């Protein structure tokens, strides 16, 4: 394996969109904070958090009182006008999708267009609040929009991406080696990437990403099982499992301080 930087591990502790009956995620705000702290203690550098509506500022404050984990505010499906409270909470990072949401989950369907004008507004607003954008990439068409923003000098390097695989709906892509290699082949320069895989191919794509210098996201939102058919006890168990795999492959795990330097936060 090449001498890649340490692996950055993201924990996504929200509910499972495709396995709603597996109840191993936090049900309350206090439980959410506790889950994030436990993930931090076993190796997660980033917490991808769906900040509870109406509690955004308080939730970020309470997490920071407990640990130094990088806070990444999720729910990029919302239009920018509905995310003012996320900005006011001043997380370290903010999730932004580079094209549009077209997702078909067990209990809900999400179809939300995110225009280039909205993406430009995100760039300006993130600079205003000193928040690092995390760009969600569902297919290579997302790169056209990213290059547009880069060419307009709206972004600072490195560009932090999360590549999504096997999320059901019109922006679905297969969780295969071919798709992963295709996606990283066409990434713009100065990008760092993390993979997010729904379903049982998660470990296969995660190991491929680790071997190619990528980073990994795990947690109940993406795949709530520690093995096929066996729900994890909690998110910390999912994080611990990926820490072990990365170390066995020869890549140590970045702590939050190291991750901040790598990500330019």
Number of C-alpha atoms within 10 A of each C-alpha: 10 9 8 14 16 21 26 28 29 27 28 29 27 22 22 22 20 20 18 14 9 15 16 19 22 19 11 10 14 12 12 20 22 16 21 26 20 17 28 25 15 15 23 30 26 26 27 25 24 18 24 14 11 10 14 22 18 14 20 21 14 13 20 16 9 13 15 15 25 24 22 26 27 21 16 21 20 16 15 17 8 9 18 12 15 24 21 11 18 20 23 22 24 24 21 27 22 26 25 21 20 18 19 18 16 12 9 9 13 14 13 15 16 19 14 15 8 15 20 16 13 17 19 13 16 18 14 10 14 15 19 24 25 25 23 23 27 25 18 17 13 17 19 14 17 23 15 13 16 15 10 10 10 16 19 13 13 15 20 20 23 22 21 24 26 20 23 18 15 13 18 16 17 15 21 16 13 9 16 20 13 13 18 17 10 11 19 14 10 10 13 20 22 24 25 29 25 22 18 18 16 21 17 13 21 24 17 17 21 24 17 14 18 22 27 28 27 29 29 28 23 27 26 32 22 20 12 11 9 10 16 20 14 21 27 24 17 24 26 16 15 22 22 14 16 21 14 10 13 16 22 17 22 19 20 20 13 15 21 17 10 17 16 12 15
